[in-house]
Amino acid sequence: LEILKAQPLPVILAGDLNADPSSATIGILDSYFTRSCSTSDCPFTIPVINPRKTIDFIAYAPSGQFVVQLHRVVDEKYASDHLPVFAVFGVK
């Protein structure tokens, strides 16, 4: 977070963060980043069969730089043990 906060350009962070949305880790990231999904309703991403947990996220900073036009989890079960997350951003 300290490295990315010093970045003068807009930042998009995406990946398997291995943390539940209510975890302290995600809470720290939420203090600087805005998630592409609702902070209270991110779709499940793991396991690929009958997903029950969200640990994959896309987030951006600074908050006013982007507009989330679409966020979804892709129903693709072949490439990983996680479902892919897809987001489309517009620029304010």
Stockholm file with secondary structure:
# STOCKHOLM 1.0

chainA/1-92         LEILKAQPLPVILAGDLNADPSSATIGILDSYFTRSCSTSDCPFTIPVINPRKTIDFIAYAPSGQFVVQLHRVVDEKYASDHLPVFAVFGVK
#=GR chainA/1-92 SS CHHHHTCSSCEEEEEECCSCTTSHHHHHHHTTCEESSCTTCCCCCBSSSSCCBCCEEEEEESTTTEEEEEEEECCCCSSCSSCCEEEEEEEC
#=GC SS_cons        CHHHHTCSSCEEEEEECCSCTTSHHHHHHHTTCEESSCTTCCCCCBSSSSCCBCCEEEEEESTTTEEEEEEEECCCCSSCSSCCEEEEEEEC
//
